[in-house]
């Protein structure tokens, strides 16, 4: 299963809740056969689909899938039993150096997702290792970032080839949402946080918590003591829901 490939996966700060979720996207889809799943996997990979063969079934509480592997073992892809969605794919080719930067990688990842009909996403966090950039995307609905709906794309920095995708969070959580009413003003949200935080930008986000519920929040990005922070303030009651510190380096942007 995709848990075996940690180099592919960076879940970001809003991923802990996704296990044991029940997916509307998966549960409402029609079950397909192994043969149909293979055809969907081949269509997704295109020219990379040569010599794919069935490997095993993956079963867990949320997503059951058919897993396929190339005869040389260098390429894996998992397709859901319901709906035939690609849960993950991974190409293990060796990357020869770094010629591209993060902006290039994000652009290539966006183009890849659009090609496969996965749209309305925004890149958030990213890192690189071994000449490969892993870019984390979240879904946007009505201008609001829904951090539960996560997709990770893995891009080779030698030529921009996409070497992997992991859509577990997206498949588990993606749906059209009815957002609650915003009851406090942006100014009130700003005034509710530490006055020493120099706020650079404000957005609206829908964030999950460990109780499996999602909360509409003001996403306040700012600087304190030369360190970048993001503070999430509940847009209904002004409660501070979460604080993240951004770790920025030449290897990417992560959070703690």
N, C-alpha and C positions, 0 to 999 in steps of 0.2 A: 504494500500500500504506500501512499505518498509519504507517510511518516518516515519511511526508510531513506528519504532524500533530503536531509536537512539543508544542504547547500542551496536547494531550490526555494525553500520556504522562509519568508520573513512575514509573520502574521501581523506585526505592528501592535499598538497598544490596546486595540479593541478586538481581541481574538479569543480571550479566555472563555467567553460565554458560549462559543459555537458548538461545542461538543454536546451531544444528547438533545440537540434541537430537532424539531420536526419540520421538514421543509415543505412549504406549500408548493413550490416549484416542482419538486420531485414527486410528492404524493399525488398531485393532480395530473401527472403525465401518464401516458400509456406505457405498459411494459413491452419491451422489445426482446427479440431473440438474440442469441450469441452471434448468429450470422449477420443480423441487422446491425448489431453493435460494431462488428468488424468493419462493415461497409461505412458506417459513420466515422469510425476512427481513420479509415483510409482516406475518406473525403477530407477530413480535417487536416491530415498530414500532407496530402497531395503527393509530391514527388518523393517525400520522405517515407512513404508508406510501404516501400518495397519489403517483401518477405516478412510481413507481420504474421504472427501466429498467436492463437489463444494460449494464455499462461495459466490463469486461475480466476476464480470468483473472489471478490472482496465483499465481506458482509460485516456491517456494523449497525448500530442503532439508527443511523440517519441515512446513509447512502450505500446501497448495494450496487456493485459494478462488475463489469467484465474487464479483465486486465489482459492486455496484449503486449507482446515483446517481439523485437526483430530477431531473426535467426542468429545474428552475431552478438545479440545481447546489448547493443549500444543504444537502443531506443525503446522506451516504454510508453504506453498510453492506456488510460483507464476511462471507460465509458459507462455512464450510469445505466442500470437496467431499466429504469423508468425514464423515458424521454430521450435517451441516447445522448445526453450531454457529456462533454469531455470534462472529467473531473481533474485530471492532470495529464501532462505528457512531459517527457524528459529525454533529451538527446545528450549523450555523454561524450561528444567529440572533444578533443583537446583544442583549447583556444591558444592561438599563437600571438601572444603579446596584446598590447592595448593601443589602438589607433583612434578610438572614439571616446567621447566624454559622456557625462550623464545626460546632457541635453539630447545628444544623438540617440542614446539608449532609450530614453523616454519616448522620443518621437517614433522610433522603430517599434516599440512596444504598443504605442497607441495605434499605429498603422496595422499591426498584426491583429489587435482586438477588433478594430473596425472591419477588417477583411472578413472576420468570422462572425460579424453581426452583433458584437458585444460593444454597445455604445453608452453614452451618457456616464462616462467615468472620468475621474480626476486622479492624477498621480499624487501621492502624499509622501511616503517615506521610501528610501532606497538605500542600498549598500552595494558594495562590490567585493568580490573575492575570486582569486584565480583567473582574472581577466574577464569575469562575468558580472554584469550588473543585474541585480534583482530589484524590480520596481513594483511597489505596492500601489494598487488602484482601489478606489472606493466609488460606489455608485452615487450619482447625483439625481435627485428628483425635485423639481420645482426650485432649483437653485440651492437646495439643502443637501449637504453631504451626509450620506448614510453609511457610517463606518462599519456596520455589520457586514455589508455586501462587499467582501474583499476578493480581489484577484491579484495574484502575483505573476509577473512575467519575467523571464530570465533571458537576457540579451548578451550575446558574445560581443566583446569590445574590440575584436580584431576586424570584423566585417559587418556587424550589426545583425547577424542572423539570430532569430529567436530560437533558443535552445530549450525552453521549457515554459510551462504555464501550470498554475495550480489554482483551481477555482472553488475549492471546498467551501470557504465562507460564503461566497456568492451563491452557490447552489443551495446552501442550507437556508439562507436568509432573504434572498431576493424576492421582492413583491412590491406592489404599489401600496403606498402607505397613506393613511389619513392622519395628517399631522395635527397635534393639538393646537389650540390657540395660544399665541404669544401674549402673555399677560403683563410682562414688565418691559420697560423701555431699554433701549441700548445704553442710554446714559445711566440708568439705575444699575445695569449689569456692570458697567465700568466702575461705578462708585462702590460696588460691593467687594472688589478685590483689593489686594495690598496697594496702597497709594504709591509705593515706591516702584511699582511695575510701570514702565513706560510702554503703553499699548500702541502697537504699530498697525494692527488690522483687527477687524471684527467681522465674523461670518456667523451663519446659522448652521448647526450640525445636529444630527440625530445620532446619539451615542448609546451603546449598550452597556448595561451593568451586569454584575454577577448574578443578579436575581432574574436574568433573562428578559428583563424589560428594557425598553429603549426610552430615552429622554431627549426632548428638544432643548437645545442649549445654545447660548451665545458662545462662540469659539473666539476667545480673546488671545491674540498673539502679542507678546511683548518681551521686553528686556529688563533684567534686574541684575545688577553687579556683573555686567558683561556676559550674562548667560541668557539664552533664549528659552522662554517658557510658553506653554499654551494652557490656559485655564478655561474650563467649561463651567458656565454658570447657567443653571436651570432657567429657561425662558418663561416658566410659569410662576415660580415661587422665589427666584433669586438665590437658591441654594447652590453652593459650590460643589459640583459633582465630581470633578477630577482635575488634577494638576499634572502636567507632563513637562519634563525638561528635555529639550532637544539637544542631542549630541551630534554636532556637525564636525566633519573631518573630511580629508581628501578621499576617504572611503565611503562617504555617503552621509545621509541624515537618518538617525535613529532616535528613539525616545526611551526615557526611563520614567 
